[in-house]
Amino acid sequence: MSLTSNSLAPDQPLPSAVNVHSETWLTRYRHYPVFSRTWYRARCQAWSITQSVAYAVASALCWLADRDFLAYFVFSLPGMLGYLALVFAGPGMAVWIRQRGYAARKEAALLATVLCLGAVLSVGLFEGLRSSAAYLAYGDAGIRLTVNDIRSRAAPYRPVPRAVAQDAGTGERSPNGSGEFLLALRIINSLSLGAILIYSGSGFDLWVFFRQRKKLNETQRQQESQRATEARREAELRLSVLAAQVEPHFLFNTLAGVRSAILSEPQRATAIVDHLVAYLRATIPQMRDDGGSAQARLAQQLDAARAYLGLMQARIPRLSFEVVSEVEDAALPPLMLISLVENAVKHGVEPKVGAVHIAVSARRSAADGAPMLELTVADNGVGFGGTTSGSGIGLANIRARLEAMYGQRAGLSLKARAGGGVAASIVLPLSDSKEFA
């Protein structure tokens, strides 16, 4: 599945490689793609609740301080409503743009445009509400209250007639640089207002959106590369097992054994054919394209190992074997066990002269408190002193697949046995799940 921000479902959390890990309800919206509907709902909820609580606390303090409530509301209520409009308007329009599925460049331009439009609308709403509140409270829409105008309830704010205010403003300025101070104060106020508009109006989220989309694309490319690598390894393993089944050495020896036994040992010839059919019936479904999950079970792979070893025993009477399992069934990636068994026959049994034994076992174990499945194929063949160490494409693919699927939680090991031969063991997490990738 593609991981680009356009392909993520609205309620689908971000992948762990992109997710900003945060467990507080105030920042829960960061778990979702920026400008998605779930992100918008969670963000609006967090910011509006925070703003409402802060406003309620400020109102309570104003009441306890016996301040003029009319002046307080005229001063504060337009600011609160304008701020909520800033939180809702621009990001809401950005969510609508994201749902349209525009091309990347057009989408980026439209997102920046609607966020700016949302900021302008919120400022316009704030100014309109401030003028309306001043007109309704004091009959003059031009009044602009400050914090200093929120006086005690016993001496509430009284608007100064505009003519008097203008006369007071025509007085001679003091030569102490108050004009420069007012200019600096206006610059600071403008910068503060700009920071509020950018952050609360999702200007910062727009930068996060572009960064998030880049990470999503990188994660998608990595996953596609990993899937391609895994598919190649799977194909190589399937081909290696198929080659072992149809290679002339395998078929010629099997058919030659059947031919030589038909006249002298017809029962043995029948047994060889029966074991060959059972083995092919058990292993061929695992090499089909749809066999990766449905056929990837421990019980079926144990049956395949028994059929294969029975066939080898019919061909090579000096071979004895046992297949035991204390685990009734479990999930197991396809072709894992049979690859170890074939490796033991090819590199341990066939080169050795005399009686030889193969033991296949499956048991439970534990690592760091987690249940594990341990598969072991042990033989008393030629061991590491033979012509080959048995570290070919089959074992290399098993190691690569285990690492890709389980990381450091699984592995393949080869150990020399004290009495001769090799023990190959696979350890992986024990699970009943049928999914591996």
SEKOLLUM-518323 format. One record per residue (C-alpha): residue in one letter; x, y, z. Coordinates in Angstrom, 3 decimals. Layout:
<pts>
+----+----------+----------+----------+
! aa !     east !    north !       up !
+----+----------+----------+----------+
!  A !        X !        Y !        Z !
...
+----+----------+----------+----------+
</pts>
This chain:
<pts>
+----+----------+----------+----------+
! aa !     east !    north !       up !
+----+----------+----------+----------+
!  M !    0.000 !    0.000 !    0.000 !
!  S !    1.258 !    3.439 !   -0.901 !
!  L !    2.153 !    5.602 !    2.053 !
!  T !    1.938 !    9.013 !    0.416 !
!  S !   -0.209 !   11.496 !    2.303 !
!  N !   -2.785 !   11.399 !   -0.486 !
!  S !   -3.246 !    7.639 !   -0.048 !
!  L !   -3.587 !    7.520 !    3.737 !
!  A !   -7.159 !    7.065 !    4.940 !
!  P !   -8.532 !   10.036 !    6.932 !
!  D !   -8.619 !    8.067 !   10.187 !
!  Q !   -5.417 !    6.103 !    9.579 !
!  P !   -2.548 !    6.969 !   11.954 !
!  L !    0.852 !    7.773 !   10.564 !
!  P !    3.370 !    4.933 !   10.267 !
!  S !    5.828 !    4.680 !   13.141 !
!  A !    8.682 !    5.920 !   10.937 !
!  V !    6.849 !    9.243 !   10.409 !
!  N !    4.742 !    9.551 !   13.544 !
!  V !    5.655 !   12.194 !   16.125 !
!  H !    5.396 !   10.127 !   19.296 !
!  S !    3.299 !   12.044 !   21.797 !
!  E !    0.952 !   10.559 !   24.362 !
!  T !   -0.888 !   13.657 !   25.668 !
!  W !   -4.407 !   14.417 !   24.473 !
!  L !   -3.318 !   17.961 !   23.599 !
!  T !   -0.965 !   16.685 !   20.894 !
!  R !   -2.826 !   13.526 !   19.867 !
!  Y !   -3.605 !   15.111 !   16.500 !
!  R !    0.067 !   14.770 !   15.571 !
!  H !   -0.461 !   11.013 !   15.200 !
!  Y !   -2.433 !   11.678 !   11.994 !
!  P !   -1.551 !   13.224 !    8.618 !
!  V !   -1.557 !   17.026 !    8.700 !
!  F !   -4.741 !   18.510 !    7.203 !
!  S !   -6.603 !   15.201 !    7.398 !
!  R !  -10.095 !   15.180 !    8.897 !
!  T !   -9.049 !   13.259 !   12.000 !
!  W !   -6.113 !   15.625 !   12.513 !
!  Y !   -8.461 !   18.608 !   12.185 !
!  R !  -11.028 !   17.279 !   14.655 !
!  A !   -8.427 !   16.372 !   17.274 !
!  R !   -6.569 !   19.685 !   16.850 !
!  C !   -9.711 !   21.823 !   17.078 !
!  Q !  -10.848 !   19.903 !   20.134 !
!  A !   -7.521 !   20.321 !   21.924 !
!  W !   -7.077 !   24.010 !   21.081 !
!  S !  -10.688 !   25.059 !   21.721 !
!  I !  -10.828 !   23.267 !   25.085 !
!  T !   -7.519 !   24.824 !   26.118 !
!  Q !   -8.668 !   28.302 !   25.073 !
!  S !  -12.053 !   27.900 !   26.789 !
!  V !  -10.457 !   26.758 !   30.043 !
!  A !   -7.986 !   29.650 !   29.950 !
!  Y !  -10.802 !   32.128 !   29.298 !
!  A !  -12.894 !   30.681 !   32.124 !
!  V !   -9.959 !   30.963 !   34.534 !
!  A !   -9.281 !   34.560 !   33.467 !
!  S !  -12.969 !   35.426 !   33.904 !
!  A !  -12.998 !   33.888 !   37.368 !
!  L !   -9.916 !   35.869 !   38.370 !
!  C !  -11.524 !   39.034 !   37.040 !
!  W !  -14.615 !   38.348 !   39.126 !
!  L !  -12.592 !   37.600 !   42.245 !
!  A !  -10.582 !   40.800 !   41.739 !
!  D !  -13.853 !   42.788 !   41.631 !
!  R !  -13.134 !   44.149 !   38.155 !
!  D !  -15.518 !   45.796 !   35.702 !
!  F !  -17.020 !   42.820 !   33.862 !
!  L !  -18.469 !   44.895 !   31.027 !
!  A !  -15.078 !   46.331 !   30.142 !
!  Y !  -13.533 !   42.891 !   30.549 !
!  F !  -15.917 !   41.298 !   28.061 !
!  V !  -15.635 !   44.163 !   25.579 !
!  F !  -11.856 !   43.759 !   25.730 !
!  S !  -11.523 !   39.955 !   25.819 !
!  L !  -14.488 !   38.319 !   24.092 !
!  P !  -13.685 !   39.545 !   20.553 !
!  G !  -10.117 !   38.314 !   21.005 !
!  M !  -11.232 !   34.854 !   22.091 !
!  L !  -13.748 !   34.451 !   19.267 !
!  G !  -11.272 !   35.779 !   16.725 !
!  Y !   -8.649 !   33.332 !   17.971 !
!  L !  -11.059 !   30.400 !   17.674 !
!  A !  -11.870 !   31.525 !   14.143 !
!  L !   -8.134 !   31.517 !   13.426 !
!  V !   -7.872 !   27.947 !   14.735 !
!  F !  -10.905 !   26.701 !   12.785 !
!  A !  -11.118 !   28.653 !    9.518 !
!  G !   -7.768 !   28.319 !    7.732 !
!  P !   -7.064 !   24.702 !    8.730 !
!  G !  -10.662 !   23.754 !    7.887 !
!  M !  -10.294 !   25.107 !    4.357 !
!  A !   -6.922 !   23.340 !    4.100 !
!  V !   -8.606 !   20.033 !    4.981 !
!  W !  -11.136 !   20.655 !    2.211 !
!  I !   -8.310 !   21.320 !   -0.255 !
!  R !   -6.557 !   18.092 !    0.783 !
!  Q !   -9.709 !   16.075 !    0.053 !
!  R !   -9.779 !   17.317 !   -3.549 !
!  G !   -6.646 !   15.384 !   -4.532 !
!  Y !   -4.908 !   18.135 !   -6.513 !
!  A !   -1.406 !   17.809 !   -7.933 !
!  A !    1.392 !   18.477 !   -5.445 !
!  R !    2.377 !   21.975 !   -6.640 !
!  K !   -1.191 !   23.178 !   -7.060 !
!  E !   -2.106 !   21.729 !   -3.690 !
!  A !    0.818 !   23.482 !   -1.977 !
!  A !   -0.155 !   26.852 !   -3.477 !
!  L !   -3.807 !   26.412 !   -2.518 !
!  L !   -2.933 !   25.359 !    1.027 !
!  A !   -0.793 !   28.459 !    1.553 !
!  T !   -3.553 !   30.613 !    0.048 !
!  V !   -6.392 !   29.302 !    2.213 !
!  L !   -4.278 !   29.531 !    5.386 !
!  C !   -3.554 !   33.189 !    4.628 !
!  L !   -7.233 !   33.699 !    3.842 !
!  G !   -8.186 !   32.113 !    7.151 !
!  A !   -5.827 !   34.456 !    9.013 !
!  V !   -7.272 !   37.497 !    7.217 !
!  L !  -10.831 !   36.386 !    7.954 !
!  S !  -10.054 !   35.856 !   11.640 !
!  V !   -8.470 !   39.315 !   11.920 !
!  G !  -11.469 !   40.818 !   10.138 !
!  L !  -13.838 !   38.995 !   12.476 !
!  F !  -11.857 !   40.208 !   15.478 !
!  E !  -12.005 !   43.835 !   14.342 !
!  G !  -15.709 !   43.574 !   13.553 !
!  L !  -16.514 !   42.009 !   16.904 !
!  R !  -14.399 !   44.568 !   18.741 !
!  S !  -16.226 !   47.459 !   17.074 !
!  S !  -19.627 !   45.834 !   17.622 !
!  A !  -18.911 !   45.138 !   21.292 !
!  A !  -17.720 !   48.719 !   21.865 !
!  Y !  -20.793 !   50.114 !   20.131 !
!  L !  -23.218 !   47.904 !   22.052 !
!  A !  -21.553 !   48.622 !   25.400 !
!  Y !  -20.629 !   52.287 !   25.068 !
!  G !  -22.346 !   53.558 !   21.933 !
!  D !  -19.042 !   54.196 !   20.140 !
!  A !  -17.612 !   51.596 !   17.726 !
!  G !  -14.258 !   53.375 !   17.672 !
!  I !  -13.399 !   52.665 !   21.308 !
!  R !  -10.372 !   50.381 !   21.757 !
!  L !   -9.990 !   49.166 !   25.313 !
!  T !   -6.724 !   48.032 !   26.878 !
!  V !   -5.982 !   45.967 !   29.968 !
!  N !   -5.590 !   49.192 !   31.976 !
!  D !   -9.213 !   50.083 !   31.164 !
!  I !  -10.522 !   47.077 !   33.090 !
!  R !  -10.933 !   48.954 !   36.337 !
!  S !  -12.606 !   48.115 !   39.602 !
!  R !  -16.321 !   47.493 !   39.667 !
!  A !  -16.804 !   50.514 !   41.937 !
!  A !  -15.206 !   52.843 !   39.373 !
!  P !  -16.009 !   51.260 !   35.998 !
!  Y !  -14.658 !   52.401 !   32.683 !
!  R !  -16.319 !   55.491 !   31.223 !
!  P !  -15.603 !   56.385 !   27.612 !
!  V !  -13.961 !   59.756 !   27.037 !
!  P !  -15.758 !   61.942 !   24.469 !
!  R !  -13.879 !   61.852 !   21.184 !
!  A !  -13.397 !   65.636 !   21.075 !
!  V !  -11.796 !   65.621 !   24.510 !
!  A !   -9.579 !   62.710 !   23.531 !
!  Q !   -8.448 !   64.537 !   20.410 !
!  D !   -7.641 !   67.687 !   22.409 !
!  A !   -5.631 !   65.587 !   24.845 !
!  G !   -3.741 !   64.065 !   21.966 !
!  T !   -2.619 !   67.432 !   20.554 !
!  G !   -0.452 !   68.255 !   23.533 !
!  E !    3.267 !   68.771 !   23.060 !
!  R !    5.259 !   65.547 !   23.106 !
!  S !    7.987 !   65.201 !   25.648 !
!  P !   11.473 !   65.173 !   24.176 !
!  N !   12.386 !   61.873 !   25.864 !
!  G !   11.976 !   59.738 !   22.758 !
!  S !    8.410 !   58.540 !   23.466 !
!  G !    7.750 !   58.456 !   19.700 !
!  E !   10.574 !   55.958 !   19.156 !
!  F !    9.334 !   53.930 !   22.107 !
!  L !    5.831 !   53.723 !   20.667 !
!  L !    7.257 !   52.690 !   17.294 !
!  A !    9.296 !   49.915 !   18.906 !
!  L !    6.246 !   48.817 !   20.874 !
!  R !    4.165 !   48.637 !   17.701 !
!  I !    6.873 !   46.574 !   15.989 !
!  I !    6.971 !   44.152 !   18.915 !
!  N !    3.180 !   43.897 !   18.929 !
!  S !    3.143 !   43.295 !   15.177 !
!  L !    5.762 !   40.548 !   15.467 !
!  S !    3.823 !   38.930 !   18.309 !
!  L !    0.610 !   39.086 !   16.299 !
!  G !    2.397 !   37.586 !   13.295 !
!  A !    3.751 !   34.712 !   15.384 !
!  I !    0.264 !   33.997 !   16.751 !
!  L !   -1.249 !   34.076 !   13.267 !
!  I !    1.427 !   31.763 !   11.843 !
!  Y !    1.369 !   29.209 !   14.646 !
!  S !   -2.324 !   29.145 !   15.547 !
!  G !   -3.419 !   29.537 !   11.930 !
!  S !   -1.458 !   26.370 !   10.923 !
!  G !    1.384 !   28.168 !    9.176 !
!  F !    3.773 !   25.973 !   11.164 !
!  D !    1.617 !   22.943 !   10.333 !
!  L !    2.077 !   23.717 !    6.642 !
!  W !    5.841 !   23.264 !    7.091 !
!  V !    5.174 !   20.046 !    9.025 !
!  F !    2.907 !   18.906 !    6.176 !
!  F !    5.664 !   19.266 !    3.564 !
!  R !    8.196 !   17.569 !    5.850 !
!  Q !    5.711 !   14.801 !    6.632 !
!  R !    4.962 !   14.198 !    2.964 !
!  K !    8.676 !   13.915 !    2.221 !
!  K !    9.117 !   11.353 !    5.002 !
!  L !    6.093 !    9.396 !    3.802 !
!  N !    7.514 !    9.221 !    0.296 !
!  E !   10.887 !    8.087 !    1.643 !
!  T !    9.215 !    5.436 !    3.799 !
!  Q !    7.186 !    4.251 !    0.826 !
!  R !   10.307 !    3.897 !   -1.308 !
!  Q !   12.056 !    1.971 !    1.463 !
!  Q !    9.111 !   -0.387 !    1.894 !
!  E !    8.817 !   -0.940 !   -1.848 !
!  S !   12.528 !   -1.719 !   -1.998 !
!  Q !   12.186 !   -4.083 !    0.960 !
!  R !    9.215 !   -5.826 !   -0.672 !
!  A !   11.134 !   -6.183 !   -3.933 !
!  T !   14.136 !   -7.611 !   -2.083 !
!  E !   11.927 !  -10.015 !   -0.163 !
!  A !   10.181 !  -11.081 !   -3.376 !
!  R !   13.561 !  -11.723 !   -5.004 !
!  R !   14.719 !  -13.779 !   -2.039 !
!  E !   11.441 !  -15.685 !   -2.048 !
!  A !   11.813 !  -16.405 !   -5.751 !
!  E !   15.423 !  -17.507 !   -5.298 !
!  L !   14.424 !  -19.851 !   -2.492 !
!  R !   11.534 !  -21.274 !   -4.504 !
!  L !   13.840 !  -21.806 !   -7.461 !
!  S !   16.495 !  -23.446 !   -5.297 !
!  V !   13.966 !  -25.871 !   -3.815 !
!  L !   12.402 !  -26.513 !   -7.215 !
!  A !   15.844 !  -27.137 !   -8.674 !
!  A !   16.533 !  -29.659 !   -5.916 !
!  Q !   13.293 !  -31.430 !   -6.841 !
!  V !   13.759 !  -31.591 !  -10.600 !
!  E !   17.534 !  -31.625 !  -10.964 !
!  P !   18.817 !  -34.740 !  -12.797 !
!  H !   20.709 !  -35.952 !   -9.724 !
!  F !   17.515 !  -36.060 !   -7.690 !
!  L !   15.126 !  -37.418 !  -10.315 !
!  F !   17.594 !  -39.746 !  -12.010 !
!  N !   18.564 !  -41.401 !   -8.748 !
!  T !   14.932 !  -41.657 !   -7.673 !
!  L !   13.745 !  -43.099 !  -10.988 !
!  A !   16.774 !  -45.356 !  -11.200 !
!  G !   15.919 !  -46.711 !   -7.780 !
!  V !   12.361 !  -47.352 !   -8.920 !
!  R !   13.561 !  -49.104 !  -12.090 !
!  S !   16.003 !  -51.347 !  -10.250 !
!  A !   13.442 !  -52.291 !   -7.636 !
!  I !   10.488 !  -52.959 !   -9.951 !
!  L !   11.475 !  -56.544 !  -10.726 !
!  S !   13.416 !  -57.522 !   -7.629 !
!  E !   11.662 !  -55.433 !   -4.941 !
!  P !    8.266 !  -54.284 !   -6.228 !
!  Q !    7.137 !  -53.228 !   -2.768 !
!  R !   10.187 !  -50.977 !   -2.404 !
!  A !    9.541 !  -49.493 !   -5.845 !
!  T !    5.966 !  -48.744 !   -4.851 !
!  A !    7.165 !  -47.141 !   -1.615 !
!  I !    9.594 !  -44.900 !   -3.508 !
!  V !    6.844 !  -43.700 !   -5.846 !
!  D !    4.447 !  -43.144 !   -2.932 !
!  H !    7.034 !  -41.095 !   -1.026 !
!  L !    7.838 !  -39.056 !   -4.141 !
!  V !    4.162 !  -38.260 !   -4.719 !
!  A !    3.650 !  -37.360 !   -1.048 !
!  Y !    6.692 !  -35.122 !   -1.057 !
!  L !    5.731 !  -33.261 !   -4.226 !
!  R !    2.156 !  -32.930 !   -2.991 !
!  A !    3.378 !  -31.378 !    0.265 !
!  T !    5.945 !  -28.979 !   -1.185 !
!  I !    4.593 !  -27.780 !   -4.536 !
!  P !    1.678 !  -25.779 !   -2.970 !
!  Q !    4.226 !  -23.856 !   -0.879 !
!  M !    5.929 !  -22.656 !   -4.070 !
!  R !    2.761 !  -21.279 !   -5.625 !
!  D !    2.185 !  -17.547 !   -5.569 !
!  D !   -0.783 !  -17.919 !   -3.234 !
!  G !    0.887 !  -20.318 !   -0.867 !
!  G !    2.777 !  -17.772 !    1.185 !
!  S !    0.233 !  -17.642 !    4.000 !
!  A !   -2.259 !  -20.491 !    3.521 !
!  Q !    0.427 !  -23.203 !    3.311 !
!  A !    2.926 !  -21.668 !    5.723 !
!  R !    2.207 !  -23.898 !    8.690 !
!  L !    4.556 !  -25.951 !   10.825 !
!  A !    2.422 !  -29.125 !   10.639 !
!  Q !    2.465 !  -29.108 !    6.842 !
!  Q !    6.199 !  -28.527 !    6.700 !
!  L !    6.762 !  -31.397 !    9.132 !
!  D !    4.686 !  -33.621 !    6.822 !
!  A !    6.815 !  -32.500 !    3.880 !
!  A !    9.988 !  -33.326 !    5.835 !
!  R !    8.670 !  -36.814 !    6.664 !
!  A !    7.746 !  -37.453 !    3.029 !
!  Y !   11.122 !  -36.256 !    1.774 !
!  L !   13.104 !  -38.258 !    4.315 !
!  G !   10.956 !  -41.308 !    3.609 !
!  L !   11.810 !  -40.944 !   -0.070 !
!  M !   15.502 !  -40.581 !    0.728 !
!  Q !   15.347 !  -43.610 !    3.020 !
!  A !   13.755 !  -45.688 !    0.251 !
!  R !   16.560 !  -44.600 !   -2.058 !
!  I !   19.316 !  -44.799 !    0.559 !
!  P !   18.524 !  -47.669 !    2.955 !
!  R !   21.449 !  -46.744 !    5.211 !
!  L !   19.572 !  -43.569 !    6.178 !
!  S !   17.394 !  -43.489 !    9.278 !
!  F !   15.427 !  -40.514 !   10.531 !
!  E !   12.983 !  -39.228 !   13.111 !
!  V !   10.655 !  -36.217 !   13.070 !
!  V !    9.317 !  -35.138 !   16.461 !
!  S !    7.505 !  -31.993 !   17.564 !
!  E !    6.232 !  -30.799 !   20.917 !
!  V !    4.405 !  -27.971 !   19.118 !
!  E !    1.136 !  -29.069 !   17.530 !
!  D !    1.129 !  -26.285 !   14.929 !
!  A !    2.414 !  -22.760 !   14.482 !
!  A !    3.047 !  -20.137 !   11.846 !
!  L !    6.205 !  -20.743 !    9.840 !
!  P !    7.376 !  -18.996 !    6.670 !
!  P !    7.113 !  -21.306 !    3.665 !
!  L !    9.925 !  -23.706 !    2.694 !
!  M !   12.038 !  -22.962 !    5.762 !
!  L !   12.142 !  -26.433 !    7.307 !
!  I !   12.403 !  -28.435 !    4.094 !
!  S !   15.363 !  -26.305 !    3.019 !
!  L !   17.254 !  -27.358 !    6.160 !
!  V !   16.357 !  -31.019 !    5.624 !
!  E !   17.465 !  -30.991 !    1.982 !
!  N !   20.680 !  -29.258 !    2.995 !
!  A !   21.377 !  -32.004 !    5.573 !
!  V !   20.805 !  -34.770 !    3.006 !
!  K !   22.871 !  -33.137 !    0.293 !
!  H !   25.834 !  -32.019 !    2.409 !
!  G !   25.741 !  -34.509 !    5.288 !
!  V !   24.154 !  -37.807 !    4.257 !
!  E !   25.084 !  -38.372 !    0.621 !
!  P !   28.849 !  -37.748 !    0.977 !
!  K !   29.147 !  -40.098 !    3.981 !
!  V !   29.848 !  -43.816 !    3.706 !
!  G !   27.886 !  -46.021 !    6.087 !
!  A !   24.851 !  -45.574 !    8.269 !
!  V !   23.648 !  -42.040 !    8.823 !
!  H !   20.820 !  -40.523 !   10.858 !
!  I !   18.816 !  -37.280 !   10.609 !
!  A !   16.734 !  -35.955 !   13.515 !
!  V !   14.167 !  -33.192 !   12.942 !
!  S !   12.666 !  -31.550 !   16.017 !
!  A !   10.407 !  -28.623 !   16.866 !
!  R !   10.129 !  -27.334 !   20.413 !
!  R !    9.139 !  -24.311 !   22.426 !
!  S !   11.695 !  -22.013 !   23.988 !
!  A !   11.803 !  -18.492 !   25.388 !
!  A !   13.895 !  -15.381 !   24.844 !
!  D !   13.503 !  -12.329 !   27.095 !
!  G !   10.179 !  -13.729 !   28.286 !
!  A !    8.768 !  -14.081 !   24.760 !
!  P !    7.696 !  -17.522 !   23.455 !
!  M !    9.920 !  -18.816 !   20.658 !
!  L !    9.807 !  -21.702 !   18.189 !
!  E !   13.056 !  -23.634 !   17.737 !
!  L !   13.471 !  -25.933 !   14.724 !
!  T !   16.523 !  -28.199 !   14.582 !
!  V !   17.763 !  -30.516 !   11.834 !
!  A !   20.700 !  -32.577 !   13.122 !
!  D !   22.693 !  -35.171 !   11.198 !
!  N !   25.763 !  -37.302 !   11.911 !
!  G !   27.133 !  -36.917 !    8.410 !
!  V !   30.455 !  -35.584 !    7.199 !
!  G !   30.054 !  -32.277 !    9.056 !
!  F !   32.075 !  -29.180 !    8.240 !
!  G !   34.968 !  -31.314 !    7.033 !
!  G !   33.106 !  -32.300 !    3.878 !
!  T !   33.452 !  -30.850 !    0.429 !
!  T !   31.016 !  -28.064 !    1.243 !
!  S !   29.948 !  -26.313 !    4.376 !
!  G !   26.307 !  -26.168 !    3.385 !
!  S !   26.178 !  -22.374 !    3.358 !
!  G !   24.764 !  -21.989 !   -0.150 !
!  I !   21.847 !  -20.014 !   -1.550 !
!  G !   19.224 !  -21.899 !    0.489 !
!  L !   20.715 !  -21.094 !    3.901 !
!  A !   21.679 !  -17.574 !    2.835 !
!  N !   18.098 !  -16.904 !    1.797 !
!  I !   16.778 !  -18.306 !    5.064 !
!  R !   19.004 !  -15.920 !    7.026 !
!  A !   17.975 !  -12.963 !    4.866 !
!  R !   14.270 !  -13.770 !    5.122 !
!  L !   14.415 !  -14.208 !    8.886 !
!  E !   16.181 !  -10.877 !    9.289 !
!  A !   13.730 !   -9.098 !    6.995 !
!  M !   10.662 !  -10.563 !    8.696 !
!  Y !   11.703 !  -10.659 !   12.361 !
!  G !   14.839 !   -8.525 !   12.686 !
!  Q !   17.037 !   -9.536 !   15.613 !
!  R !   14.284 !  -11.721 !   17.102 !
!  A !   15.061 !  -14.647 !   14.777 !
!  G !   18.134 !  -16.323 !   13.375 !
!  L !   19.758 !  -19.391 !   11.829 !
!  S !   22.763 !  -21.116 !   13.394 !
!  L !   24.987 !  -24.023 !   12.300 !
!  K !   26.886 !  -25.987 !   14.949 !
!  A !   29.248 !  -28.941 !   14.701 !
!  R !   28.077 !  -31.921 !   16.750 !
!  A !   30.428 !  -33.674 !   19.147 !
!  G !   29.818 !  -37.070 !   17.546 !
!  G !   30.155 !  -35.726 !   14.025 !
!  G !   27.778 !  -33.981 !   11.716 !
!  V !   26.020 !  -30.638 !   11.897 !
!  A !   22.982 !  -29.280 !   13.748 !
!  A !   21.153 !  -26.456 !   11.954 !
!  S !   18.687 !  -24.506 !   14.098 !
!  I !   16.133 !  -21.815 !   13.327 !
!  V !   14.768 !  -19.767 !   16.224 !
!  L !   11.863 !  -17.392 !   15.584 !
!  P !    8.905 !  -15.931 !   17.507 !
!  L !    6.177 !  -18.488 !   18.195 !
!  S !    2.891 !  -17.356 !   16.689 !
!  D !   -0.377 !  -18.785 !   15.397 !
!  S !   -0.767 !  -15.934 !   12.901 !
!  K !   -0.834 !  -16.750 !    9.215 !
!  E !    0.747 !  -13.457 !    8.169 !
!  F !    4.500 !  -13.029 !    7.913 !
!  A !    5.243 !   -9.825 !    6.008 !
+----+----------+----------+----------+
</pts>
